[in-house]
Structure formats: structure tokens, C-alpha cells
Amino acid sequence: MPELTNDQFGDLAQQFAEIQVDSMDTKTMMEWITDELIYQYGKLSPDELKERVDCYDSELYDELVDNVTNDTLVDPKEYSWGKETVN
């Protein structure tokens, strides 16, 4: 295997990522993005996660806390870019 410079390795990684994304269907992309966001948000402190949620929707954090502490779930389909929608 040839020795690659850091730039060459970065270019190789970028090209491979683009090939993989080009071959994904929407469902696969959504699953991957969801898993990645769960992983990334799981690394945040509670204060950092609250800040992220508040930036998305200032009222959502309290509802999510209520959901995880009371065995009820928010329906993600009720939210569209941080704003409740009428169904």
C-alpha cells in the first residue's frame, strides 16, 4: 500500500464518502444521519444538548424531558423545522 500524504488521505476519504452517499437511497441516508446525530448528541453535556434543542425550538426541551421522564413520546411528525404543524 502506498504512503499517502495527509492531503491525499483526506482526498481519498472525501471521494469514498461521496461515492457512498451517491449510492444511498433516502431511507438509508435518514437512518445513517439519525444514528450519527444520536451519537454526536450523546457526547454533549446536558447543558450543551439543552442549548442545541433550544436553538431548534425553545419549547421543545421541556416536552422532551417530560417524554423521557413520563413514558410519553412526542410525535416527530408534529414538528416541522421547530414549529408545530396542524394535522
Backbone torsions as a table, in degrees:
resi	resn	phi	psi	omega
1	MET	NA	131.1	-178.0
2	PRO	-72.4	149.5	174.1
3	GLU	-75.3	128.8	179.6
4	LEU	-108.9	146.2	172.8
5	THR	-73.1	167.9	177.4
6	ASN	-59.2	-41.8	178.5
7	ASP	-63.5	-42.7	178.7
8	GLN	-64.1	-42.1	178.8
9	PHE	-63.1	-42.8	177.4
10	GLY	-61.3	-42.2	177.9
11	ASP	-63.8	-42.1	178.8
12	LEU	-61.6	-46.4	180.0
13	ALA	-61.9	-41.9	179.2
14	GLN	-63.3	-45.5	-179.9
15	GLN	-62.0	-43.3	179.7
16	PHE	-64.3	-41.7	178.5
17	ALA	-60.9	-44.0	-180.0
18	GLU	-63.6	-38.9	177.4
19	ILE	-63.1	-45.0	-179.8
20	GLN	-63.4	-45.6	-179.2
21	VAL	-63.1	-42.0	178.9
22	ASP	-59.9	-28.6	-177.0
23	SER	-91.8	-3.7	-177.8
24	MET	-85.5	143.2	169.9
25	ASP	-87.5	171.5	-174.9
26	THR	-60.6	-41.7	-178.7
27	LYS	-62.5	-44.7	179.6
28	THR	-63.6	-41.9	178.0
29	MET	-61.6	-44.0	180.0
30	MET	-62.9	-41.2	178.7
31	GLU	-63.7	-44.4	-179.1
32	TRP	-64.9	-45.2	-179.7
33	ILE	-63.3	-43.0	178.7
34	THR	-60.1	-47.9	178.3
35	ASP	-59.5	-42.5	-179.2
36	GLU	-65.8	-42.4	178.7
37	LEU	-64.9	-42.0	177.3
38	ILE	-59.4	-44.7	179.0
39	TYR	-61.8	-48.2	-178.1
40	GLN	-65.9	-44.4	179.9
41	TYR	-67.1	-30.6	178.2
42	GLY	-67.2	-19.9	178.5
43	LYS	-86.6	-9.8	-178.3
44	LEU	-80.1	157.6	171.4
45	SER	-75.1	162.1	177.1
46	PRO	-56.0	-39.3	179.0
47	ASP	-66.3	-40.5	179.0
48	GLU	-65.1	-40.9	179.1
49	LEU	-65.8	-42.1	177.9
50	LYS	-59.3	-41.8	178.8
51	GLU	-61.4	-42.2	178.6
52	ARG	-62.7	-45.4	-179.5
53	VAL	-64.2	-43.8	-179.5
54	ASP	-62.0	-35.2	177.1
55	CYS	-66.8	-31.8	178.7
56	TYR	-75.0	-47.5	-179.4
57	ASP	-160.2	116.3	-172.7
58	SER	-64.2	-16.5	179.8
59	GLU	-104.2	-6.6	-172.8
60	LEU	-73.7	-35.5	-175.6
61	TYR	-56.5	-48.5	-178.8
62	ASP	-61.3	-38.6	178.7
63	GLU	-67.0	-40.9	178.6
64	LEU	-66.1	-40.0	176.3
65	VAL	-61.4	-43.1	176.8
66	ASP	-60.1	-41.3	179.4
67	ASN	-60.5	-46.2	-174.9
68	VAL	-78.6	-15.9	178.6
69	THR	-100.5	-10.9	-176.9
70	ASN	-127.3	17.3	177.6
71	ASP	56.4	30.1	173.0
72	THR	-117.0	154.6	-177.2
73	LEU	-124.5	142.2	170.8
74	VAL	-81.2	140.0	176.6
75	ASP	-84.2	111.9	-177.7
76	PRO	-58.2	-21.5	179.8
77	LYS	-71.3	-15.4	178.6
78	GLU	-80.2	-7.9	-177.9
79	TYR	-114.4	136.6	176.7
80	SER	-133.9	102.4	-178.8
81	TRP	54.9	41.8	173.6
82	GLY	86.8	0.1	179.4
83	LYS	-118.5	132.5	177.4
84	GLU	-64.1	142.4	177.8
85	THR	-110.3	156.1	177.8
86	VAL	-92.2	124.9	-179.7
87	ASN	-99.6	NA	NA
